[in-house]
Amino acid sequence: MDQETLNMISSFTSKLLRKNFGKGPQSCQSTLCGKYLVTYIRGFISPMEEILIQQGQNNQVDKARTVIINHIIEELKGVVKITFDRDVEESYHDWNFPNNSGVIIFVMDDEVEKCASDQNVDFKRLETEVARLSQLVQKIPDQIYVYPLSSSLYLIERKGILIPIEKSLIKKGFAEELKITKDELEKTYFHRYGKFDDIFNTTIKDIFIDWNFKEDKSFVAFILGS
């Protein structure tokens, strides 16, 4: 896939963010590999959000942002379909307010192109570390898959991660509260207790996590430093 097409996706994403939030990001960078399209967004907190975050209202910002981002994702799905002639099967997004960054992840129904990425990482060791941290918070996933999208972007897919009490909470309508709790807890463990700098042999710039409770799965995105 030529860079010009990916730049177009990034530019359109930036325009949608500016249109819906009144402020655009400093940068958007899109990466395509296999059937995964990931847009890494930096420098994107509106003045109103900034005030709320300073007052410790992160959850309120997260809830409000999720509503608008889900609307933006629906628009982006149409662009992805036209651009790549693929339907979007799943979408994920997550935000790291301290780093002022975020990602939007699209999983398409079929591969767009083969990956030509650097794979100088011990996948088994990476899977073992993800399993260890997952177990500390909930349980070892039934399946773990590693997708190296580029030399600086890795996706981890975890399937079968929910424990019975979480499934019960979701059924009773507490999915939003569960997601906020899991987001805080998992990211704390992945950031503080993960040995990822050593595994990737470089600094980790960002870690993003989102869940699909209906399918009992999750994606973790690692943004690596240079």
PAZAPA-4460 file (N, C-alpha, C; in steps of 0.05 Angstrom, whole numbers, plus 32768, in hexadecimal, padded with zeros to 4 digits):
% residues 226
    n_x    n_y    n_z   ca_x   ca_y   ca_z    c_x    c_y    c_z   seq   type   mol
   8011   7FE8   8000   8000   8000   8000   8012   8019   8000     1      M     A
   800D   802B   7FED   801E   8043   7FEB   8018   8056   8002     2      D     A
   802D   8065   8009   802B   8077   8020   8017   808D   801C     3      Q     A
   8013   8094   8003   8000   80AA   7FFD   7FE3   80A3   8006     4      E     A
   7FDC   8089   8002   7FC1   8080   800B   7FBF   8081   8029     5      T     A
   7FD4   8078   8037   7FD3   8079   8054   7FD3   8096   805F     6      L     A
   7FE1   80A7   8051   7FE1   80C4   8059   7FC5   80CF   8055     7      N     A
   7FB7   80C6   8041   7F9B   80D0   803D   7F89   80C7   8054     8      M     A
   7F8C   80AE   805C   7F7D   80A4   8073   7F83   80B4   808C     9      I     A
   7F9D   80B9   8091   7FA5   80C9   80A8   7F9A   80E5   80A7    10      S     A
   7F9B   80F2   808F   7F91   810D   808C   7F73   810E   8090    11      S     A
   7F64   80FB   8086   7F47   80FA   8089   7F40   80F6   80A7    12      F     A
   7F4F   80E5   80B5   7F4A   80E1   80D1   7F4F   80FB   80E1    13      T     A
   7F64   8109   80DA   7F6B   8122   80E7   7F54   8137   80E3    14      S     A
   7F4A   8138   80CA   7F34   814B   80C4   7F1B   8144   80D3    15      K     A
   7F14   812A   80D6   7EFC   8122   80E5   7EFF   8129   8102    16      L     A
   7F17   8125   810D   7F1C   812C   8129   7F18   814A   812D    17      L     A
   7F23   815A   811B   7F21   8177   811D   7F04   8180   811A    18      R     A
   7EF5   8174   8108   7ED9   817B   8104   7EC8   8174   811C    19      K     A
   7ECD   815E   8129   7EBC   8155   813F   7EC5   815F   815B    20      N     A
   7EDF   8166   815D   7EE9   816F   8177   7EF0   818D   8178    21      F     A
   7EF1   8199   8160   7EF9   81B5   815E   7F17   81B9   8160    22      G     A
   7F26   81A3   8161   7F43   81A4   8162   7F4E   818B   8156    23      K     A
   7F61   818E   8144   7F6D   8177   8137   7F86   816E   8145    24      G     A
   7F8F   8156   8140   7FA8   814C   814C   7FC1   8158   8140    25      P     A
   7FD7   8156   814F   7FF0   815F   8144   7FF9   814D   812D    26      Q     A
   7FF4   8133   8130   7FFC   8120   811B   7FEB   8107   811B    27      S     A
   7FE7   80FC   8103   7FD9   80E2   80FF   7FEB   80D2   80ED    28      C     A
   7FF0   80B9   80F5   8001   80A8   80E4   7FF3   808C   80E2    29      Q     A
   7FED   8084   80C9   7FDF   806B   80C4   7FF2   8056   80BA    30      S     A
   7FEE   803D   80C4   7FFE   8026   80BC   7FEB   8010   80B4    31      T     A
   7FF1   8003   809D   7FE1   7FED   8093   7FF2   7FD5   8090    32      L     A
   7FE8   7FBE   809B   7FF6   7FA5   8099   7FE2   7F8E   809A    33      C     A
   7FE2   7F7D   8087   7FCE   7F67   8086   7FB2   7F72   8085    34      G     A
   7FA2   7F6D   8099   7F87   7F78   8099   7F83   7F8C   80B0    35      K     A
   7F9A   7F97   80BA   7F99   7FA9   80D0   7FA2   7FC5   80C7    36      Y     A
   7F91   7FD9   80CD   7F97   7FF5   80C8   7F97   8003   80E3    37      L     A
   7FAE   800F   80EA   7FB1   801D   8103   7FB9   803A   80FE    38      V     A
   7FAA   804C   810A   7FB1   8069   8109   7FBA   8072   8125    39      T     A
   7FD3   807B   8126   7FDE   8085   813F   7FDB   80A3   8140    40      Y     A
   7FCE   80AD   8155   7FC7   80CA   8156   7FD6   80D7   816E    41      I     A
   7FE2   80EE   8168   7FF1   80FB   817D   7FE8   8118   817F    42      R     A
   7FEA   8123   8198   7FE4   813F   819D   7FC7   8146   8199    43      G     A
   7FB6   8136   81A7   7F99   813A   81A2   7F89   813A   81BC    44      F     A
   7F89   8151   81C9   7F78   8155   81E0   7F6C   8172   81DD    45      I     A
   7F52   8174   81DD   7F45   818E   81DA   7F48   819E   81F4    46      S     A
   7F45   81B9   81F2   7F48   81C9   820A   7F35   81C1   8220    47      P     A
   7F1C   81BA   8219   7F08   81B2   822D   7F11   8198   823B    48      M     A
   7F1B   8185   822A   7F24   816C   8235   7F3C   8170   8248    49      E     A
   7F4D   8182   8240   7F65   8188   8250   7F5E   8192   826C    50      E     A
   7F4A   81A3   826E   7F41   81AD   8288   7F35   8196   8299    51      I     A
   7F25   8185   828D   7F19   816F   829B   7F2E   815B   82A5    52      L     A
   7F42   8156   8294   7F58   8144   829B   7F67   814F   82B3    53      I     A
   7F6D   8169   82B2   7F7B   8176   82C9   7F6B   8173   82E3    54      Q     A
   7F51   8171   82E1   7F40   816E   82F9   7F3B   8151   8300    55      Q     A
   7F49   813F   82F2   7F47   8123   82F8   7F2E   8115   82ED    56      G     A
   7F22   8122   82D9   7F09   8117   82CD   7F0F   8106   82B4    57      Q     A
   7F23   80F6   82B5   7F2B   80E6   829E   7F14   80D4   8294    58      N     A
   7F06   80C7   82A6   7EF0   80B5   829E   7EDA   80C4   828E    59      N     A
   7ED4   80DC   8297   7EC0   80EC   8289   7EC9   80F3   826C    60      Q     A
   7EE3   80FA   826B   7EEF   8101   8250   7EEE   80E8   823E    61      V     A
   7EF5   80D1   824A   7EF6   80B8   823B   7EDA   80B1   8231    62      D     A
   7EC6   80B3   8242   7EAA   80AD   8239   7EA1   80BF   8223    63      K     A
   7EA5   80D9   8226   7E9C   80EC   8211   7EAC   80E8   81F7    64      A     A
   7EC5   80E3   81FA   7ED6   80E0   81E2   7ECD   80C6   81D3    65      R     A
   7EC7   80B1   81E2   7EC0   8098   81D5   7EA7   809B   81C4    66      T     A
   7E93   80AB   81CD   7E7B   80AF   81BD   7E82   80BC   81A2    67      V     A
   7E93   80D1   81A3   7E9A   80DF   818B   7EAC   80CE   8179    68      I     A
   7EC0   80C0   8185   7ED2   80B0   8175   7EC3   8099   8167    69      I     A
   7EAF   808D   8174   7E9F   8078   8167   7E90   8083   814F    70      N     A
   7E87   809C   8151   7E7A   80A9   813A   7E8F   80AD   8123    71      H     A
   7EA7   80B6   812A   7EBC   80BA   8116   7EC4   80A0   8109    72      I     A
   7EC6   808A   8119   7ECD   8070   810F   7EB9   8066   80FA    73      I     A
   7E9F   806C   80FE   7E8B   8064   80EA   7E90   8072   80CF    74      E     A
   7E98   808C   80D0   7E9F   809A   80B7   7EB8   808E   80AB    75      E     A
   7ECC   8088   80BC   7EE5   807D   80B1   7EE1   8061   80A5    76      L     A
   7ECF   8052   80AF   7ECA   8037   80A3   7EC2   8039   8086    77      K     A
   7EB2   804D   807F   7EAB   8051   8063   7EC3   8058   8052    78      G     A
   7ED5   8068   805C   7EED   8070   804D   7EFF   8057   804A    79      V     A
   7F02   8047   805F   7F12   802F   805D   7F07   801C   8048    80      V     A
   7EEC   8019   8048   7EE0   8006   8035   7EE5   800F   8018    81      K     A
   7EE2   8029   8013   7EE6   8034   7FF8   7F04   8032   7FF0    82      I     A
   7F15   8039   8003   7F32   8039   7FFD   7F3E   801E   7FF9    83      T     A
   7F37   800B   800A   7F44   7FF1   8009   7F32   7FDA   7FFF    84      F     A
   7F19   7FE1   7FF9   7F05   7FCD   7FEF   7F03   7FB6   8003    85      D     A
   7F02   7FBE   801D   7EFF   7FAB   8033   7EEB   7FB6   8047    86      R     A
   7EDB   7FA3   8053   7EC9   7FAC   8069   7ED9   7FAB   8083    87      D     A
   7ED2   7FBD   8095   7EDE   7FBE   80B0   7ECD   7FAB   80C2    88      V     A
   7EDA   7F96   80CC   7ECD   7F83   80DD   7ECC   7F8D   80FA    89      E     A
   7EE2   7F99   8103   7EE4   7FA2   811F   7EF3   7FBC   8120    90      E     A
   7EED   7FCC   8134   7EFD   7FE5   8138   7F02   7FE8   8156    91      S     A
   7F19   7FF4   815C   7F22   7FF8   8177   7F2E   8013   8179    92      Y     A
   7F2E   801F   8191   7F3C   8038   8195   7F43   803B   81B3    93      H     A
   7F59   8049   81B8   7F61   804E   81D3   7F72   8067   81D4    94      D     A
   7F73   8074   81EC   7F80   808E   81EF   7F91   808E   8208    95      W     A
   7FA8   809A   8205   7FBB   809C   821B   7FBD   80BA   8221    96      N     A
   7FAD   80C3   8234   7FAB   80E0   823A   7FC6   80EC   8244    97      F     A
   7FD5   80DE   8256   7FEF   80E9   825E   8002   80EE   8247    98      P     A
   8001   80DD   8233   8013   80E0   821B   8005   80F0   8205    99      N     A
   7FEC   80F7   8209   7FDD   8106   81F5   7FDE   80F7   81DA   100      N     A
   7FD7   80DD   81DA   7FD8   80CD   81C2   7FC1   80B9   81C2   101      S     A
   7FBE   80AC   81AB   7FA9   8098   81A8   7FAC   8088   818F   102      G     A
   7F9B   8073   818D   7F9B   8062   8175   7F7E   805C   816D   103      V     A
   7F7A   8058   8153   7F62   804D   8148   7F6B   8034   8138   104      I     A
   7F5F   801D   813E   7F66   8004   8131   7F4E   7FF9   8121   105      I     A
   7F52   7FF3   8108   7F3E   7FE6   80F8   7F47   7FCA   80F0   106      F     A
   7F36   7FB7   80F4   7F3B   7F9B   80EB   7F28   7F96   80D4   107      V     A
   7F34   7F92   80BC   7F24   7F8E   80A4   7F1D   7F70   80A0   108      M     A
   7F0B   7F6B   808E   7F01   7F50   808A   7F14   7F3F   8079   109      D     A
   7F28   7F4B   806D   7F3C   7F3C   805E   7F56   7F4C   805C   110      D     A
   7F6B   7F3D   8057   7F85   7F4A   8054   7F86   7F5D   803D   111      E     A
   7F93   7F74   8041   7F96   7F87   802B   7FB1   7F82   801D   112      V     A
   7FC6   7F7E   802D   7FE0   7F78   8021   7FF1   7F6A   8036   113      E     A
   8005   7F5C   802B   8017   7F4E   803D   8028   7F62   804D   114      K     A
   8030   7F59   8065   8040   7F6A   8076   805E   7F67   806E   115      C     A
   806C   7F7D   806E   8088   7F7C   806A   8096   7F8B   8081   116      A     A
   8092   7F80   8099   809B   7F8E   80B1   80B2   7F7F   80BE   117      S     A
   80C0   7F8E   80CF   80D6   7F84   80DE   80CC   7F71   80F4   118      D     A
   80D7   7F59   80F6   80CE   7F46   810A   80E4   7F3D   811C   119      Q     A
   80F6   7F4F   8124   810D   7F48   8135   8105   7F48   8153   120      N     A
   80EE   7F3C   8158   80E4   7F3B   8174   80DD   7F1E   817A   121      V     A
   80E3   7F15   8192   80DD   7EFA   819B   80BF   7EF9   81A1   122      D     A
   80B0   7EEE   818E   8093   7EED   8191   808A   7EDD   81A9   123      F     A
   8097   7EC7   81AE   8090   7EB5   81C4   8094   7EC4   81DF   124      K     A
   80AA   7ED2   81E1   80AF   7EE1   81F9   809A   7EF7   81FD   125      R     A
   8093   7F04   81E7   807F   7F19   81E8   8064   7F0E   81F1   126      L     A
   805C   7EF7   81E5   8043   7EEA   81EC   8042   7EE2   8209   127      E     A
   8059   7ED8   8213   805B   7ECF   822F   8057   7EE7   8242   128      T     A
   8063   7EFE   823B   8061   7F16   824C   8044   7F21   824C   129      E     A
   8037   7F20   8235   801B   7F29   8233   800A   7F17   8243   130      V     A
   800F   7EFD   8242   7FFF   7EE9   8251   8003   7EED   826F   131      A     A
   801C   7EF3   8277   8022   7EF7   8294   8013   7F0F   829F   132      R     A
   8014   7F26   8290   8006   7F3E   8299   7FE8   7F3B   8299   133      L     A
   7FDE   7F2D   8284   7FC1   7F28   8282   7FB7   7F18   829A   134      S     A
   7FC8   7F04   82A2   7FC0   7EF3   82B9   7FC0   7F03   82D3   135      Q     A
   7FD1   7F17   82D6   7FD2   7F27   82EE   7FB8   7F37   82F2   136      L     A
   7FAC   7F3F   82DB   7F94   7F4F   82DC   7F7A   7F3E   82DA   137      V     A
   7F7B   7F29   82C9   7F63   7F19   82C6   7F6A   7EFB   82C3   138      Q     A
   7F72   7EF4   82AA   7F7A   7ED8   82A5   7F8B   7ED7   828C   139      K     A
   7F99   7EC0   8289   7FA9   7EBC   8271   7F96   7EBA   8259   140      I     A
   7F9A   7EC9   8244   7F88   7EC6   822D   7F89   7EAA   8221   141      P     A
   7F73   7EA2   8215   7F72   7E88   8207   7F85   7E88   81EF   142      D     A
   7F86   7E9E   81E2   7F98   7EA1   81CA   7FA5   7EBC   81C9   143      Q     A
   7FBE   7EBD   81C1   7FCD   7ED6   81BD   7FDA   7ED6   81A2   144      I     A
   7FD6   7EEC   8193   7FE2   7EEE   8178   7FF2   7F08   8177   145      Y     A
   8009   7F07   816A   801A   7F1F   8167   801A   7F27   814A   146      V     A
   8015   7F40   8144   8015   7F4B   8129   8029   7F62   8128   147      Y     A
   8040   7F5E   811B   8053   7F75   8118   804B   7F85   80FF   148      P     A
   803F   7F9C   8104   8035   7FAC   80ED   804B   7FBD   80E0   149      L     A
   805F   7FC5   80F1   8076   7FD3   80E7   808C   7FD0   80FC   150      S     A
   80A3   7FDB   80F7   80B9   7FD9   810B   80B3   7FE8   8124   151      S     A
   809F   7FFA   8123   8098   800A   813B   807C   8006   8145   152      S     A
   806D   7FF3   8139   8051   7FEE   8141   804B   7FD0   8141   153      L     A
   8044   7FC7   8159   803C   7FAB   815C   8020   7FA9   8168   154      Y     A
   8010   7F97   815D   7FF5   7F92   8168   7FF6   7F76   8175   155      L     A
   7FE9   7F74   818C   7FE5   7F5A   8199   7FC7   7F55   819C   156      I     A
   7FBE   7F3F   8192   7FA2   7F37   8195   7F9F   7F22   81AA   157      E     A
   7F8D   7F27   81BD   7F88   7F13   81D2   7F6B   7F0A   81D0   158      R     A
   7F67   7EF0   81CF   7F4D   7EE4   81CE   7F47   7ED4   81E7   159      K     A
   7F2E   7ED5   81F1   7F27   7EC6   8209   7F34   7ED2   8222   160      G     A
   7F2C   7EEA   8229   7F39   7EF9   823F   7F26   7EFE   8256   161      I     A
   7F0C   7EFC   8252   7EF9   7F03   8267   7EF5   7EED   827B   162      L     A
   7EF4   7EF4   8294   7EEE   7EE1   82A9   7ED0   7EE2   82AF   163      I     A
   7EC5   7ECD   82BC   7EA7   7ECB   82C0   7E9B   7EE4   82CC   164      P     A
   7EA7   7EF0   82E0   7E9B   7F08   82ED   7E9A   7F1F   82DA   165      I     A
   7EAD   7F22   82C7   7EAD   7F37   82B3   7E96   7F32   829F   166      E     A
   7E92   7F1A   8297   7E7D   7F13   8285   7E62   7F19   8291   167      K     A
   7E5F   7F13   82AB   7E47   7F19   82BA   7E41   7F37   82BB   168      S     A
   7E56   7F47   82C0   7E53   7F64   82C2   7E4A   7F6F   82A7   169      L     A
   7E55   7F64   8291   7E4E   7F6D   8276   7E30   7F67   8271   170      I     A
   7E28   7F4F   8278   7E0C   7F47   8274   7DF9   7F59   8284   171      K     A
   7E02   7F62   829B   7DF1   7F73   82AC   7DF2   7F91   82A5   172      K     A
   7E01   7F97   828F   7E01   7FB2   8285   7E17   7FC4   8290   173      G     A
   7E2C   7FB8   829B   7E42   7FC8   82A6   7E5B   7FC7   8294   174      F     A
   7E57   7FC4   827A   7E6E   7FC2   8268   7E7F   7FDC   8268   175      A     A
   7E72   7FF3   8269   7E81   800C   8268   7E93   800F   8281   176      E     A
   7E87   8009   8298   7E96   800B   82B1   7EAD   7FF7   82B2   177      E     A
   7EA7   7FDF   82A8   7EBC   7FCA   82A7   7ED3   7FD3   8295   178      L     A
   7ECC   7FDF   827E   7EE1   7FE7   826B   7EF3   7FFD   8277   179      K     A
   7EE7   8010   8285   7EF7   8025   8291   7F0A   8019   82A6   180      I     A
   7F00   8007   82B6   7F10   7FFA   82CB   7F26   7FEA   82BF   181      T     A
   7F20   7FDA   82AA   7F34   7FC9   829D   7F49   7FDA   8290   182      K     A
   7F41   7FF0   8284   7F53   8002   8276   7F68   800D   828A   183      D     A
   7F5F   8016   82A1   7F71   8021   82B5   7F84   800C   82C0   184      E     A
   7F78   7FF5   82C6   7F87   7FDF   82D3   7F9C   7FD2   82C0   185      L     A
   7F92   7FCB   82A8   7FA4   7FBD   8295   7FBB   7FCF   828C   186      E     A
   7FB4   7FE8   8286   7FC9   7FF9   827C   7FDE   7FFF   8291   187      K     A
   7FD5   8001   82AA   7FE8   8005   82C0   7FFB   7FED   82C2   188      T     A
   7FF1   7FD5   82C0   8002   7FBD   82C1   8014   7FBB   82A9   189      Y     A
   800A   7FC0   8291   801A   7FBE   8279   8030   7FD3   8279   190      F     A
   802A   7FEB   8282   803E   8001   8283   8053   7FFD   8299   191      H     A
   8049   7FF7   82B1   805B   7FF6   82C8   806A   7FDC   82CB   192      R     A
   805C   7FC6   82C6   8068   7FAC   82CC   8071   7F9B   82B4   193      Y     A
   806B   7FA5   829C   8073   7F97   8284   8090   7F9A   827E   194      G     A
   809C   7F85   8273   80B9   7F85   826C   80BC   7F89   824E   195      K     A
   80AC   7F9B   8243   80AB   7F9E   8226   80C3   7FAD   821A   196      F     A
   80CF   7FC0   8229   80E7   7FCD   821F   80FC   7FB8   8218   197      D     A
   80FF   7FA5   822A   8113   7F90   8227   810C   7F7E   8210   198      D     A
   80F2   7F76   820D   80EA   7F64   81F8   80ED   7F71   81DD   199      I     A
   80E5   7F8A   81DA   80E7   7F98   81C0   8102   7FA4   81BC   200      F     A
   8113   7FA4   81D1   812D   7FB0   81D0   812D   7FCD   81C8   201      N     A
   8119   7FDB   81D1   8116   7FF8   81CD   8102   8003   81E1   202      T     A
   80FF   801D   81E3   80EC   8029   81F5   80CF   8026   81E9   203      T     A
   80BC   8024   81FB   80A0   8023   81F2   8095   803F   81F5   204      I     A
   808C   804A   81DE   8081   8065   81DE   8065   8066   81E9   205      K     A
   8055   8052   81E1   8038   8051   81E9   802E   8034   81E9   206      D     A
   801B   802F   81FB   800D   8015   81FB   7FEF   801C   81FC   207      I     A
   7FE0   8011   81E9   7FC3   8015   81E8   7FB5   7FFA   81EA   208      F     A
   7F9E   7FFA   81F7   7F8E   7FE1   81FB   7F71   7FE8   81F7   209      I     A
   7F63   7FD7   81E7   7F46   7FD9   81E5   7F3B   7FBD   81E4   210      D     A
   7F21   7FBA   81E9   7F14   7FA0   81EC   7EFB   7F9E   81DA   211      W     A
   7EF5   7F86   81D2   7EDB   7F80   81C5   7ECE   7F6B   81D7   212      N     A
   7EBE   7F74   81EA   7EB2   7F62   81FE   7EA0   7F4D   81F0   213      F     A
   7E92   7F55   81DB   7E80   7F43   81CE   7E8F   7F2A   81C3   214      K     A
   7EA6   7F2F   81B8   7EB7   7F1A   81AC   7ECB   7F0F   81C0   215      E     A
   7ECC   7F1A   81D9   7EDE   7F11   81ED   7EFB   7F13   81E3   216      D     A
   7F03   7F2A   81DA   7F1E   7F2E   81CF   7F28   7F4A   81D4   217      K     A
   7F42   7F4E   81D0   7F4E   7F68   81D5   7F66   7F6C   81C3   218      S     A
   7F6B   7F85   81BC   7F84   7F8C   81AE   7F95   7F9E   81BF   219      F     A
   7FAF   7F98   81BF   7FC3   7FA9   81CC   7FD5   7FB4   81B5   220      V     A
   7FD9   7FCE   81B4   7FEB   7FDA   81A0   8004   7FE5   81AE   221      A     A
   801B   7FDD   81A5   8034   7FE8   81AF   8040   7FFB   819B   222      F     A
   8045   8013   81A3   8054   8027   8193   8070   8029   819D   223      I     A
   8083   8021   818D   809F   8020   8196   80AE   803A   8190   224      L     A
   80C1   8040   81A1   80D2   8057   819C   80E8   8050   8188   225      G     A
   80F7   8064   8180   810C   805F   816C   8125   8054   8179   226      S     A
***
